[in-house]
């Protein structure tokens, strides 16, 4: 039986909490300087941006070498049960919610559908226009499809995996940072390499390389220093409202990797078995929390403020409320964590909230 990787549990818990904070601080995308908490939400967005990237790294860490434990048929079967089936079921549920409760809405996530039909459902499903927070499922399923190909490299060709990670960084964060510095549009299909740069493959593979300690300690240290430096520059960029051009367009890759490495190292110092068990339990609720939190947010705002997202002019000030920004993700995390863990014990619901 595969040994439990405790830092994966801790990172899952951190990542889903970051997701909740990102979605409670949406004022950063819809507000302006007139709102008292606009700057604070921009800082929260900057600090919590690694959220879903951590999920991709954790998936790569635990799945890229699946051939050591199972054949490809079992891998596909387990991934379908774990992710594909819940994704399809909740896509339908959210489409029905969008259709019958669009006067209430939820934010972020569900999208209004004023003219529902089979054709509209298909088009909305293909274009992620049912619940836009589900973009994660499209990306992770694409990675699952590619995993049998790249898993072949885990035994004798790890250096190629590292080259792919480097290429991913260059074609995503690197080129776009350079683009911001020299003010030239380098976003062209002739420069990008889709096989390497798409679907967050770099995060997926690097999660595996970090798990097996492929990178020398000194390289990890350098990545931590550079990653934390990029976070600092991003914070300065926010605080100065982009005053310094060379600080703009710093991508999340290096910061995400630095945070990942720090949590991995920090977890090795946790000797309290009860604490590790708590992280393990809550880690098992991560996907369910991700799926349900838009509904929880909508219910919270309706109960606390009596406002729904459909009344946008009244709802926007709610996004500026400190309770919505800071308290909502904490309350949602613990309530949904308990709810999801309870539902997972029921035979029917455990298949759609794995």
BALOBA-1460 file (C-alpha; in Angstrom, 3 decimals):
// residues 354
<rec num="1" residu="x" x="0.000" y="0.000" z="0.000"/>
<rec num="2" residu="x" x="1.331" y="3.433" z="-0.917"/>
<rec num="3" residu="x" x="2.601" y="5.451" z="2.062"/>
<rec num="4" residu="x" x="0.587" y="8.547" z="2.932"/>
<rec num="5" residu="x" x="2.266" y="11.763" z="1.774"/>
<rec num="6" residu="x" x="1.335" y="14.206" z="4.508"/>
<rec num="7" residu="x" x="2.539" y="17.368" z="2.837"/>
<rec num="8" residu="x" x="0.087" y="16.672" z="0.013"/>
<rec num="9" residu="x" x="-2.739" y="16.771" z="2.561"/>
<rec num="10" residu="x" x="-1.504" y="20.059" z="4.026"/>
<rec num="11" residu="x" x="-1.147" y="21.593" z="0.574"/>
<rec num="12" residu="x" x="-4.640" y="20.459" z="-0.423"/>
<rec num="13" residu="x" x="-6.077" y="22.164" z="2.660"/>
<rec num="14" residu="x" x="-4.106" y="25.342" z="1.969"/>
<rec num="15" residu="x" x="-5.031" y="25.343" z="-1.715"/>
<rec num="16" residu="x" x="-8.784" y="25.058" z="-1.172"/>
<rec num="17" residu="x" x="-8.654" y="27.794" z="1.469"/>
<rec num="18" residu="x" x="-6.783" y="29.987" z="-1.022"/>
<rec num="19" residu="x" x="-9.532" y="29.274" z="-3.567"/>
<rec num="20" residu="x" x="-12.141" y="30.412" z="-1.073"/>
<rec num="21" residu="x" x="-10.196" y="33.613" z="-0.370"/>
<rec num="22" residu="x" x="-9.715" y="34.320" z="-4.076"/>
<rec num="23" residu="x" x="-13.460" y="34.029" z="-4.587"/>
<rec num="24" residu="x" x="-14.364" y="36.137" z="-1.556"/>
<rec num="25" residu="x" x="-12.020" y="38.925" z="-2.687"/>
<rec num="26" residu="x" x="-13.507" y="39.387" z="-6.161"/>
<rec num="27" residu="x" x="-13.750" y="43.129" z="-5.515"/>
<rec num="28" residu="x" x="-10.192" y="43.195" z="-6.854"/>
<rec num="29" residu="x" x="-11.602" y="42.465" z="-10.335"/>
<rec num="30" residu="x" x="-14.829" y="44.459" z="-10.219"/>
<rec num="31" residu="x" x="-14.149" y="47.393" z="-7.925"/>
<rec num="32" residu="x" x="-11.888" y="50.438" z="-8.005"/>
<rec num="33" residu="x" x="-10.077" y="52.813" z="-5.660"/>
<rec num="34" residu="x" x="-13.381" y="54.221" z="-4.402"/>
<rec num="35" residu="x" x="-13.963" y="51.052" z="-2.408"/>
<rec num="36" residu="x" x="-12.225" y="50.973" z="0.986"/>
<rec num="37" residu="x" x="-11.099" y="47.339" z="0.689"/>
<rec num="38" residu="x" x="-10.095" y="47.397" z="-2.962"/>
<rec num="39" residu="x" x="-6.350" y="47.420" z="-2.227"/>
<rec num="40" residu="x" x="-6.715" y="44.696" z="0.408"/>
<rec num="41" residu="x" x="-8.505" y="42.407" z="-2.022"/>
<rec num="42" residu="x" x="-5.828" y="42.968" z="-4.657"/>
<rec num="43" residu="x" x="-3.206" y="41.928" z="-2.109"/>
<rec num="44" residu="x" x="-5.223" y="38.830" z="-1.206"/>
<rec num="45" residu="x" x="-5.439" y="37.909" z="-4.877"/>
<rec num="46" residu="x" x="-1.674" y="38.238" z="-5.153"/>
<rec num="47" residu="x" x="-0.937" y="36.146" z="-2.057"/>
<rec num="48" residu="x" x="-3.476" y="33.386" z="-2.756"/>
<rec num="49" residu="x" x="-2.888" y="33.017" z="-6.501"/>
<rec num="50" residu="x" x="-1.095" y="29.620" z="-6.182"/>
<rec num="51" residu="x" x="-4.399" y="27.976" z="-5.158"/>
<rec num="52" residu="x" x="-5.261" y="25.831" z="-8.165"/>
<rec num="53" residu="x" x="-1.630" y="25.539" z="-9.269"/>
<rec num="54" residu="x" x="-0.998" y="23.648" z="-6.034"/>
<rec num="55" residu="x" x="-3.762" y="21.213" z="-7.005"/>
<rec num="56" residu="x" x="-2.057" y="20.602" z="-10.349"/>
<rec num="57" residu="x" x="1.282" y="19.981" z="-8.625"/>
<rec num="58" residu="x" x="-0.295" y="17.617" z="-6.110"/>
<rec num="59" residu="x" x="-1.972" y="15.684" z="-8.924"/>
<rec num="60" residu="x" x="1.317" y="15.269" z="-10.747"/>
<rec num="61" residu="x" x="3.072" y="14.280" z="-7.534"/>
<rec num="62" residu="x" x="0.648" y="11.447" z="-6.854"/>
<rec num="63" residu="x" x="-0.297" y="10.330" z="-10.367"/>
<rec num="64" residu="x" x="2.530" y="10.750" z="-12.861"/>
<rec num="65" residu="x" x="4.199" y="7.485" z="-11.791"/>
<rec num="66" residu="x" x="0.912" y="5.565" z="-11.622"/>
<rec num="67" residu="x" x="2.445" y="2.721" z="-13.683"/>
<rec num="68" residu="x" x="4.375" y="1.651" z="-10.581"/>
<rec num="69" residu="x" x="1.091" y="0.747" z="-8.890"/>
<rec num="70" residu="x" x="-1.536" y="0.009" z="-11.547"/>
<rec num="71" residu="x" x="-2.133" y="-0.394" z="-15.242"/>
<rec num="72" residu="x" x="-3.506" y="2.352" z="-17.462"/>
<rec num="73" residu="x" x="-6.989" y="0.850" z="-17.569"/>
<rec num="74" residu="x" x="-7.311" y="1.032" z="-13.786"/>
<rec num="75" residu="x" x="-5.826" y="4.513" z="-13.779"/>
<rec num="76" residu="x" x="-8.477" y="5.753" z="-16.210"/>
<rec num="77" residu="x" x="-11.243" y="3.975" z="-14.310"/>
<rec num="78" residu="x" x="-10.225" y="5.491" z="-10.967"/>
<rec num="79" residu="x" x="-9.765" y="8.996" z="-12.384"/>
<rec num="80" residu="x" x="-13.147" y="8.810" z="-14.091"/>
<rec num="81" residu="x" x="-14.826" y="7.821" z="-10.840"/>
<rec num="82" residu="x" x="-12.921" y="10.434" z="-8.858"/>
<rec num="83" residu="x" x="-13.242" y="13.447" z="-11.193"/>
<rec num="84" residu="x" x="-15.096" y="12.873" z="-14.468"/>
<rec num="85" residu="x" x="-18.365" y="11.574" z="-12.989"/>
<rec num="86" residu="x" x="-18.664" y="14.344" z="-10.336"/>
<rec num="87" residu="x" x="-17.786" y="16.916" z="-12.992"/>
<rec num="88" residu="x" x="-20.549" y="15.748" z="-15.343"/>
<rec num="89" residu="x" x="-23.147" y="15.366" z="-12.584"/>
<rec num="90" residu="x" x="-22.480" y="18.782" z="-11.061"/>
<rec num="91" residu="x" x="-22.369" y="20.422" z="-14.464"/>
<rec num="92" residu="x" x="-25.948" y="19.264" z="-15.006"/>
<rec num="93" residu="x" x="-26.959" y="20.303" z="-11.482"/>
<rec num="94" residu="x" x="-25.492" y="23.774" z="-11.922"/>
<rec num="95" residu="x" x="-27.139" y="24.150" z="-15.326"/>
<rec num="96" residu="x" x="-30.506" y="23.392" z="-13.731"/>
<rec num="97" residu="x" x="-29.669" y="25.810" z="-10.926"/>
<rec num="98" residu="x" x="-28.749" y="28.465" z="-13.493"/>
<rec num="99" residu="x" x="-32.036" y="27.853" z="-15.280"/>
<rec num="100" residu="x" x="-34.496" y="27.796" z="-12.393"/>
<rec num="101" residu="x" x="-32.766" y="30.070" z="-9.893"/>
<rec num="102" residu="x" x="-31.120" y="32.643" z="-12.152"/>
<rec num="103" residu="x" x="-32.988" y="35.441" z="-10.413"/>
<rec num="104" residu="x" x="-30.870" y="34.622" z="-7.351"/>
<rec num="105" residu="x" x="-27.623" y="33.526" z="-8.958"/>
<rec num="106" residu="x" x="-24.324" y="32.773" z="-7.262"/>
<rec num="107" residu="x" x="-20.942" y="34.419" z="-7.503"/>
<rec num="108" residu="x" x="-18.434" y="33.482" z="-8.665"/>
<rec num="109" residu="x" x="-19.282" y="30.393" z="-10.669"/>
<rec num="110" residu="x" x="-22.793" y="29.770" z="-12.026"/>
<rec num="111" residu="x" x="-23.752" y="31.663" z="-15.165"/>
<rec num="112" residu="x" x="-27.279" y="32.779" z="-16.073"/>
<rec num="113" residu="x" x="-29.080" y="30.913" z="-18.876"/>
<rec num="114" residu="x" x="-32.176" y="32.789" z="-19.920"/>
<rec num="115" residu="x" x="-32.913" y="30.500" z="-22.899"/>
<rec num="116" residu="x" x="-32.136" y="26.979" z="-21.707"/>
<rec num="117" residu="x" x="-32.217" y="24.112" z="-24.185"/>
<rec num="118" residu="x" x="-30.254" y="21.021" z="-25.095"/>
<rec num="119" residu="x" x="-28.332" y="23.018" z="-27.686"/>
<rec num="120" residu="x" x="-27.596" y="25.767" z="-25.168"/>
<rec num="121" residu="x" x="-26.420" y="23.168" z="-22.642"/>
<rec num="122" residu="x" x="-24.031" y="21.557" z="-25.124"/>
<rec num="123" residu="x" x="-22.571" y="24.900" z="-26.210"/>
<rec num="124" residu="x" x="-22.307" y="26.068" z="-22.609"/>
<rec num="125" residu="x" x="-20.667" y="22.820" z="-21.542"/>
<rec num="126" residu="x" x="-18.085" y="22.948" z="-24.303"/>
<rec num="127" residu="x" x="-17.221" y="26.584" z="-23.522"/>
<rec num="128" residu="x" x="-17.321" y="26.332" z="-19.703"/>
<rec num="129" residu="x" x="-20.315" y="28.680" z="-19.533"/>
<rec num="130" residu="x" x="-22.218" y="26.785" z="-16.856"/>
<rec num="131" residu="x" x="-19.999" y="27.276" z="-13.813"/>
<rec num="132" residu="x" x="-16.838" y="29.139" z="-14.705"/>
<rec num="133" residu="x" x="-15.015" y="27.918" z="-11.587"/>
<rec num="134" residu="x" x="-15.133" y="24.491" z="-13.223"/>
<rec num="135" residu="x" x="-12.308" y="25.488" z="-15.583"/>
<rec num="136" residu="x" x="-10.181" y="23.424" z="-13.238"/>
<rec num="137" residu="x" x="-11.961" y="20.225" z="-14.317"/>
<rec num="138" residu="x" x="-11.305" y="20.870" z="-18.003"/>
<rec num="139" residu="x" x="-7.616" y="21.396" z="-17.272"/>
<rec num="140" residu="x" x="-7.144" y="18.437" z="-14.937"/>
<rec num="141" residu="x" x="-8.986" y="16.052" z="-17.267"/>
<rec num="142" residu="x" x="-6.684" y="17.167" z="-20.101"/>
<rec num="143" residu="x" x="-3.723" y="16.365" z="-17.853"/>
<rec num="144" residu="x" x="-5.170" y="12.951" z="-17.024"/>
<rec num="145" residu="x" x="-5.480" y="12.202" z="-20.723"/>
<rec num="146" residu="x" x="-1.819" y="13.149" z="-21.224"/>
<rec num="147" residu="x" x="-0.561" y="11.299" z="-18.139"/>
<rec num="148" residu="x" x="-0.152" y="7.844" z="-19.784"/>
<rec num="149" residu="x" x="2.169" y="9.498" z="-22.328"/>
<rec num="150" residu="x" x="4.383" y="11.427" z="-19.919"/>
<rec num="151" residu="x" x="4.357" y="8.692" z="-17.275"/>
<rec num="152" residu="x" x="6.622" y="6.646" z="-19.542"/>
<rec num="153" residu="x" x="9.361" y="9.195" z="-18.843"/>
<rec num="154" residu="x" x="9.324" y="8.716" z="-15.064"/>
<rec num="155" residu="x" x="11.837" y="5.868" z="-15.000"/>
<rec num="156" residu="x" x="14.770" y="6.574" z="-17.316"/>
<rec num="157" residu="x" x="13.979" y="9.993" z="-18.768"/>
<rec num="158" residu="x" x="13.422" y="12.311" z="-15.827"/>
<rec num="159" residu="x" x="15.747" y="14.848" z="-17.423"/>
<rec num="160" residu="x" x="13.265" y="15.211" z="-20.277"/>
<rec num="161" residu="x" x="10.535" y="15.882" z="-17.734"/>
<rec num="162" residu="x" x="12.687" y="18.680" z="-16.298"/>
<rec num="163" residu="x" x="13.201" y="20.128" z="-19.788"/>
<rec num="164" residu="x" x="9.421" y="20.188" z="-20.239"/>
<rec num="165" residu="x" x="9.035" y="22.127" z="-16.970"/>
<rec num="166" residu="x" x="11.683" y="24.631" z="-18.066"/>
<rec num="167" residu="x" x="10.010" y="24.983" z="-21.461"/>
<rec num="168" residu="x" x="6.645" y="25.506" z="-19.788"/>
<rec num="169" residu="x" x="8.060" y="28.304" z="-17.655"/>
<rec num="170" residu="x" x="9.711" y="29.997" z="-20.645"/>
<rec num="171" residu="x" x="6.627" y="29.877" z="-22.861"/>
<rec num="172" residu="x" x="4.269" y="31.047" z="-20.134"/>
<rec num="173" residu="x" x="5.757" y="33.198" z="-17.372"/>
<rec num="174" residu="x" x="9.068" y="33.993" z="-19.063"/>
<rec num="175" residu="x" x="7.901" y="35.307" z="-22.412"/>
<rec num="176" residu="x" x="4.991" y="37.253" z="-20.956"/>
<rec num="177" residu="x" x="7.226" y="38.910" z="-18.372"/>
<rec num="178" residu="x" x="9.599" y="39.918" z="-21.158"/>
<rec num="179" residu="x" x="6.621" y="41.162" z="-23.137"/>
<rec num="180" residu="x" x="5.716" y="43.505" z="-20.292"/>
<rec num="181" residu="x" x="9.240" y="44.842" z="-20.077"/>
<rec num="182" residu="x" x="9.821" y="45.630" z="-23.743"/>
<rec num="183" residu="x" x="6.206" y="46.512" z="-24.611"/>
<rec num="184" residu="x" x="5.982" y="44.114" z="-27.534"/>
<rec num="185" residu="x" x="3.175" y="41.625" z="-28.076"/>
<rec num="186" residu="x" x="4.880" y="38.232" z="-28.040"/>
<rec num="187" residu="x" x="1.655" y="36.269" z="-27.642"/>
<rec num="188" residu="x" x="1.823" y="34.414" z="-30.932"/>
<rec num="189" residu="x" x="1.158" y="30.834" z="-31.907"/>
<rec num="190" residu="x" x="4.475" y="30.746" z="-33.759"/>
<rec num="191" residu="x" x="6.389" y="31.242" z="-30.504"/>
<rec num="192" residu="x" x="4.232" y="29.238" z="-28.122"/>
<rec num="193" residu="x" x="4.624" y="25.462" z="-27.965"/>
<rec num="194" residu="x" x="1.133" y="24.046" z="-27.257"/>
<rec num="195" residu="x" x="2.375" y="20.573" z="-26.312"/>
<rec num="196" residu="x" x="4.493" y="22.073" z="-23.540"/>
<rec num="197" residu="x" x="2.746" y="25.281" z="-22.567"/>
<rec num="198" residu="x" x="-0.908" y="24.231" z="-22.325"/>
<rec num="199" residu="x" x="-3.021" y="22.709" z="-19.562"/>
<rec num="200" residu="x" x="-0.560" y="23.600" z="-16.775"/>
<rec num="201" residu="x" x="1.655" y="20.656" z="-17.640"/>
<rec num="202" residu="x" x="4.684" y="22.313" z="-16.049"/>
<rec num="203" residu="x" x="3.043" y="22.391" z="-12.619"/>
<rec num="204" residu="x" x="1.864" y="18.806" z="-13.002"/>
<rec num="205" residu="x" x="5.312" y="17.435" z="-13.833"/>
<rec num="206" residu="x" x="7.200" y="19.585" z="-11.337"/>
<rec num="207" residu="x" x="4.958" y="18.331" z="-8.529"/>
<rec num="208" residu="x" x="6.232" y="14.832" z="-9.307"/>
<rec num="209" residu="x" x="9.881" y="15.890" z="-9.547"/>
<rec num="210" residu="x" x="9.617" y="17.642" z="-6.177"/>
<rec num="211" residu="x" x="8.019" y="14.585" z="-4.578"/>
<rec num="212" residu="x" x="10.883" y="12.303" z="-5.633"/>
<rec num="213" residu="x" x="13.450" y="14.954" z="-4.611"/>
<rec num="214" residu="x" x="14.854" y="15.121" z="-8.140"/>
<rec num="215" residu="x" x="16.060" y="18.704" z="-7.764"/>
<rec num="216" residu="x" x="19.237" y="19.269" z="-5.717"/>
<rec num="217" residu="x" x="18.705" y="21.024" z="-2.400"/>
<rec num="218" residu="x" x="20.616" y="24.106" z="-3.570"/>
<rec num="219" residu="x" x="18.360" y="24.391" z="-6.647"/>
<rec num="220" residu="x" x="15.296" y="24.150" z="-4.415"/>
<rec num="221" residu="x" x="16.739" y="26.878" z="-2.198"/>
<rec num="222" residu="x" x="17.297" y="29.130" z="-5.193"/>
<rec num="223" residu="x" x="13.738" y="28.528" z="-6.377"/>
<rec num="224" residu="x" x="12.421" y="29.421" z="-2.910"/>
<rec num="225" residu="x" x="14.391" y="32.682" z="-2.775"/>
<rec num="226" residu="x" x="13.438" y="33.685" z="-6.310"/>
<rec num="227" residu="x" x="9.822" y="32.681" z="-5.762"/>
<rec num="228" residu="x" x="9.491" y="34.679" z="-2.567"/>
<rec num="229" residu="x" x="11.235" y="37.554" z="-4.328"/>
<rec num="230" residu="x" x="8.662" y="37.440" z="-7.123"/>
<rec num="231" residu="x" x="5.894" y="37.543" z="-4.500"/>
<rec num="232" residu="x" x="7.506" y="40.599" z="-2.911"/>
<rec num="233" residu="x" x="7.772" y="42.327" z="-6.281"/>
<rec num="234" residu="x" x="4.140" y="41.516" z="-7.025"/>
<rec num="235" residu="x" x="3.084" y="43.016" z="-3.686"/>
<rec num="236" residu="x" x="5.114" y="46.153" z="-4.395"/>
<rec num="237" residu="x" x="3.481" y="46.310" z="-7.828"/>
<rec num="238" residu="x" x="0.047" y="46.276" z="-6.184"/>
<rec num="239" residu="x" x="0.948" y="48.794" z="-3.491"/>
<rec num="240" residu="x" x="2.392" y="51.227" z="-6.040"/>
<rec num="241" residu="x" x="-0.415" y="50.617" z="-8.534"/>
<rec num="242" residu="x" x="2.009" y="49.449" z="-11.221"/>
<rec num="243" residu="x" x="4.275" y="52.475" z="-10.928"/>
<rec num="244" residu="x" x="7.426" y="50.480" z="-11.690"/>
<rec num="245" residu="x" x="7.203" y="48.883" z="-15.117"/>
<rec num="246" residu="x" x="9.780" y="46.154" z="-14.449"/>
<rec num="247" residu="x" x="7.599" y="44.738" z="-11.690"/>
<rec num="248" residu="x" x="4.588" y="44.121" z="-13.928"/>
<rec num="249" residu="x" x="3.507" y="40.796" z="-15.437"/>
<rec num="250" residu="x" x="5.370" y="38.590" z="-12.986"/>
<rec num="251" residu="x" x="3.692" y="35.209" z="-13.401"/>
<rec num="252" residu="x" x="2.666" y="32.912" z="-10.537"/>
<rec num="253" residu="x" x="4.922" y="29.961" z="-11.379"/>
<rec num="254" residu="x" x="7.988" y="30.780" z="-9.259"/>
<rec num="255" residu="x" x="5.973" y="31.918" z="-6.245"/>
<rec num="256" residu="x" x="3.764" y="28.817" z="-6.429"/>
<rec num="257" residu="x" x="6.807" y="26.549" z="-6.549"/>
<rec num="258" residu="x" x="8.456" y="28.361" z="-3.621"/>
<rec num="259" residu="x" x="5.335" y="28.039" z="-1.490"/>
<rec num="260" residu="x" x="4.991" y="24.371" z="-2.447"/>
<rec num="261" residu="x" x="8.580" y="23.624" z="-1.410"/>
<rec num="262" residu="x" x="8.247" y="25.529" z="1.868"/>
<rec num="263" residu="x" x="5.086" y="23.653" z="2.855"/>
<rec num="264" residu="x" x="6.674" y="20.336" z="1.909"/>
<rec num="265" residu="x" x="9.671" y="21.075" z="4.124"/>
<rec num="266" residu="x" x="7.581" y="22.496" z="6.947"/>
<rec num="267" residu="x" x="5.311" y="19.457" z="7.066"/>
<rec num="268" residu="x" x="8.272" y="17.207" z="7.882"/>
<rec num="269" residu="x" x="8.491" y="18.988" z="11.245"/>
<rec num="270" residu="x" x="4.883" y="18.152" z="12.180"/>
<rec num="271" residu="x" x="5.134" y="15.202" z="14.553"/>
<rec num="272" residu="x" x="1.652" y="15.511" z="16.037"/>
<rec num="273" residu="x" x="-0.246" y="12.524" z="14.630"/>
<rec num="274" residu="x" x="-3.634" y="14.024" z="15.518"/>
<rec num="275" residu="x" x="-2.858" y="17.163" z="13.540"/>
<rec num="276" residu="x" x="-1.749" y="15.138" z="10.529"/>
<rec num="277" residu="x" x="-4.971" y="13.116" z="10.740"/>
<rec num="278" residu="x" x="-7.010" y="16.334" z="10.746"/>
<rec num="279" residu="x" x="-5.216" y="17.501" z="7.609"/>
<rec num="280" residu="x" x="-5.823" y="14.096" z="6.049"/>
<rec num="281" residu="x" x="-9.558" y="14.246" z="6.804"/>
<rec num="282" residu="x" x="-9.963" y="17.807" z="5.546"/>
<rec num="283" residu="x" x="-7.885" y="17.023" z="2.469"/>
<rec num="284" residu="x" x="-10.482" y="14.397" z="1.575"/>
<rec num="285" residu="x" x="-13.170" y="17.101" z="1.525"/>
<rec num="286" residu="x" x="-11.270" y="19.397" z="-0.856"/>
<rec num="287" residu="x" x="-13.029" y="18.531" z="-4.103"/>
<rec num="288" residu="x" x="-16.462" y="18.671" z="-2.487"/>
<rec num="289" residu="x" x="-15.730" y="22.097" z="-1.025"/>
<rec num="290" residu="x" x="-14.560" y="23.294" z="-4.428"/>
<rec num="291" residu="x" x="-17.780" y="22.099" z="-6.060"/>
<rec num="292" residu="x" x="-20.210" y="23.437" z="-3.444"/>
<rec num="293" residu="x" x="-18.667" y="26.722" z="-2.357"/>
<rec num="294" residu="x" x="-20.449" y="28.950" z="-4.948"/>
<rec num="295" residu="x" x="-23.779" y="27.816" z="-3.514"/>
<rec num="296" residu="x" x="-22.519" y="28.351" z="0.031"/>
<rec num="297" residu="x" x="-21.371" y="31.868" z="-0.849"/>
<rec num="298" residu="x" x="-24.724" y="32.716" z="-2.401"/>
<rec num="299" residu="x" x="-26.607" y="31.394" z="0.631"/>
<rec num="300" residu="x" x="-24.350" y="33.292" z="3.042"/>
<rec num="301" residu="x" x="-24.812" y="36.606" z="1.226"/>
<rec num="302" residu="x" x="-28.551" y="36.085" z="0.988"/>
<rec num="303" residu="x" x="-28.871" y="35.350" z="4.721"/>
<rec num="304" residu="x" x="-26.419" y="37.968" z="5.999"/>
<rec num="305" residu="x" x="-27.036" y="40.823" z="3.568"/>
<rec num="306" residu="x" x="-30.375" y="39.962" z="1.948"/>
<rec num="307" residu="x" x="-28.788" y="40.606" z="-1.448"/>
<rec num="308" residu="x" x="-28.270" y="38.357" z="-4.468"/>
<rec num="309" residu="x" x="-25.830" y="38.715" z="-7.330"/>
<rec num="310" residu="x" x="-28.674" y="39.256" z="-9.817"/>
<rec num="311" residu="x" x="-29.035" y="42.727" z="-8.276"/>
<rec num="312" residu="x" x="-25.467" y="43.641" z="-9.162"/>
<rec num="313" residu="x" x="-25.611" y="47.306" z="-8.137"/>
<rec num="314" residu="x" x="-26.685" y="46.263" z="-4.652"/>
<rec num="315" residu="x" x="-24.390" y="43.254" z="-4.569"/>
<rec num="316" residu="x" x="-21.155" y="45.043" z="-5.481"/>
<rec num="317" residu="x" x="-20.950" y="46.856" z="-2.110"/>
<rec num="318" residu="x" x="-21.212" y="43.428" z="-0.444"/>
<rec num="319" residu="x" x="-17.929" y="42.515" z="-2.113"/>
<rec num="320" residu="x" x="-16.386" y="45.431" z="-0.222"/>
<rec num="321" residu="x" x="-17.669" y="44.231" z="3.154"/>
<rec num="322" residu="x" x="-14.903" y="42.868" z="5.461"/>
<rec num="323" residu="x" x="-17.190" y="40.060" z="6.628"/>
<rec num="324" residu="x" x="-17.594" y="38.855" z="3.045"/>
<rec num="325" residu="x" x="-13.897" y="39.214" z="2.327"/>
<rec num="326" residu="x" x="-12.335" y="37.748" z="5.468"/>
<rec num="327" residu="x" x="-14.933" y="35.783" z="7.427"/>
<rec num="328" residu="x" x="-16.819" y="34.122" z="4.571"/>
<rec num="329" residu="x" x="-13.956" y="31.836" z="3.429"/>
<rec num="330" residu="x" x="-13.270" y="30.692" z="7.008"/>
<rec num="331" residu="x" x="-16.929" y="29.936" z="7.767"/>
<rec num="332" residu="x" x="-17.399" y="28.234" z="4.398"/>
<rec num="333" residu="x" x="-14.294" y="26.097" z="4.809"/>
<rec num="334" residu="x" x="-15.277" y="24.600" z="8.140"/>
<rec num="335" residu="x" x="-19.000" y="24.228" z="7.491"/>
<rec num="336" residu="x" x="-18.558" y="22.697" z="4.058"/>
<rec num="337" residu="x" x="-15.712" y="20.546" z="5.345"/>
<rec num="338" residu="x" x="-18.050" y="18.980" z="7.901"/>
<rec num="339" residu="x" x="-20.932" y="18.715" z="5.413"/>
<rec num="340" residu="x" x="-18.821" y="17.109" z="2.685"/>
<rec num="341" residu="x" x="-17.204" y="14.602" z="5.028"/>
<rec num="342" residu="x" x="-20.670" y="13.629" z="6.265"/>
<rec num="343" residu="x" x="-22.065" y="13.296" z="2.729"/>
<rec num="344" residu="x" x="-19.103" y="11.148" z="1.683"/>
<rec num="345" residu="x" x="-20.309" y="8.514" z="4.136"/>
<rec num="346" residu="x" x="-23.626" y="8.176" z="2.307"/>
<rec num="347" residu="x" x="-23.550" y="5.589" z="-0.459"/>
<rec num="348" residu="x" x="-25.250" y="7.743" z="-3.125"/>
<rec num="349" residu="x" x="-23.624" y="11.100" z="-2.497"/>
<rec num="350" residu="x" x="-20.087" y="9.765" z="-2.063"/>
<rec num="351" residu="x" x="-19.915" y="9.164" z="-5.812"/>
<rec num="352" residu="x" x="-20.655" y="12.769" z="-6.676"/>
<rec num="353" residu="x" x="-18.656" y="14.265" z="-3.785"/>
<rec num="354" residu="x" x="-15.636" y="11.929" z="-3.747"/>
